[in-house]
Amino acid sequence: MHVAVLGAGYAGVTLTRTLERQLPESAEITLVDERDTHLVQHLLHRAVRNPEIEDQLQVPLEECCQRATIREATVESVDADEGRVNIDDGTLSYDIGAICLGARTAYYGLSGVRSRATPLKRLEDAREIRSAFLDCCEDGGRVVVGGAGLSGVQVAGELADLAREEGAESAVDVVLLEQKADVAPGFPEPFQNAVADALDCRGIDVRTGTTVTGADETTLTTDAGTTIEYDQLVWTGGITGQPSLGDTRRQVQSTLRLGRRTFGLGDAVRVIDDEGERVPATAQSAVGQASVAAENIAALADSGVGGFEPRLSRYVYRSRGWVVTVGDATVAQVGSRVLRGKPAKALKTSIGVRHLAGVGAVEDAVAFVRESVGGSQA
């Protein structure tokens, strides 16, 4: 029995570690990713202001896995029914597989935006954003962040606090654009209000109800016919599927079944849970889906693909709350209660520590605690 996990993000690494415990030693497990490290994506924005934490955000896959074979390769296409993967150095076949390839930044075909904006998906992106922003701090200018979801809010907060640290508050304008009527769209109103307050405290120019239609080298255009000049453009305006999956995020139901031999989970797909609710694309939901996928892969392994079809487990989304940093400020919501200050920061730190420890990076988890406790909080 050969099980292949495609992608080493939150869903892929969590699933691989769970399968290593649940599947018999005779089962072969292969983890495929284009890099040899797992990136702690939900803390990536912090590297924009604090590049010294980069090492903590990269966990070698050899440390994450105990017995899985790690194959460093780029997935080019997948046949989810036949269990066949085309990769950049050949092909890979599997009995049961899981697609955990994550998502790409969506530019929605907006003219000029893809070529002129920097996304935030990799450490290289964080470095590029920081370098360009420091130039703005020195020369003066306007930085526009497109998209006020949690990623956009966090990037804008880091940039505003970096400008303060550089003594450039008066020289740099940080503008945060959002198509919807509120920042953090889709989240509860008390959480949205607390996030808006934190952005305002940092002097960030928030412009909701603003839809970008295109960009040239210095100017954004909007559907209202107005223009917004910029010196640097960061884009966090949404996600789309990987080229290997036809640039789409296919929909899966609560069993996470994507094909006869394959499951799909995490940001790579759009999940509808067992209560008919669309599941948000977050690290929290990806980790939860990994547990269900592991149970279903084990059930198929026991029964044999193509034989008696076992009863599969079903995923139900249950939010454990939300937390977002806005520079040195932190806002969280647990149940109906909104937290700020030290309680919110403690929650954010605990999430980071749990994930690092959960993927086998215990030393990095300890270092993360030290770095977080030593930071300031507003």
C-alpha positions, 0 to 999 in steps of 0.5 A: 500500500502506497499513500502519497501526500501532495503538499507540505503545508498545514494540511499536508504535514499534519496529515503525514504525521497522523498517517505515520502513527495510524497506518501499519509499518508496511504502508509506504508514505511519500510526502511531495513538496517543491521545497524541503521545508514546511513554512509556518504561513500564518506568521509569515507577515512578521518576517516583514518587520523582523527578518531574524525570525525567518529560521523559526518559520522554516521547519525541515521536512526531515524534522516533521516526518518520522518514516515518510519518504520526502520527495522534493518535486513540483506537482504538474498534474494529478489524476485523482481517480487513477492515482497518478501524479506527473511531477517535474522529474517524472511520475508517481503512482499511489494507491491512496493520495491526498492533495494538500497543495495550498492555493495561489494569490488571486489577481482576478485578471486585473490589468497590470496588478499581477506584474506590479504587486508583491503577494505574501506567500513565501519568505522571498515575498516578505524580503521583497516587501521589506526591501521596497518599504525601507526604500519608501521610508528613506525616500517617502511615498505611499504603500498600498495593500490590496485586500483587508482580510486577515493577511492584508490587515497583518501586513499593513500593521507590520508596515505601519510599525516598521515605519515607526521604528524607522522614524518615517511615520510622516514620510510614508502613508500605508493605505489598506484597500477593501472591496467589501464594506468592512475590514476582516469581511465575513467575521463577526462585527465586534471582531471587525470593529476591534480590528478597525480600531487597531488599524486606526491607532496606527494611522493606517488609511483604510478605504473600504468599498473600494474595488481595484480595476487595474494598475500601471507603474504608479497608479491604481484605478477603481470601479468608481473612476478614481485613481490611487497613486502608489510607490509600492503595491502589496496584494493579498486580495484572495486565493485561487487554485494551483496550475496543477489543478487547472487553476481552480479550487474544486469543491469537495463534500465533508468526506473530503473525497476528490476522486476514487483514490484521492482526497482533497483538503486545505486551501487546495479545495473548497470544502463544504462541511457535513452541515452544508456550510462552506469552510473558510480557508484557514490553517485552523480548518486545514489541520482539522480536515487532516484528522478526518482525511487520515481516518478515511485514508486508513479506512480505505487502506483496510478495505482496499480501493475498489473493494467494499466501500467503508463508511467514511468520516465526515468533517464538521467545521467548528471555529475555536476563535479568531486572532489577528495581529496589527503590528504590535497589537493583537485582536482575538475573538473567542466565542462572543468575547473580543480580546485585546492586549496581553490576553490576545497576544497570549492566545496568538503565541499559544497557537504558534507554539502548538503548531511548531511543536505539532510539526516536530519543531520543539526548539523553534517553539521555545525560541518563538515563545522567547521572541514573543514574550520579549516583544511589545504589545499595544 
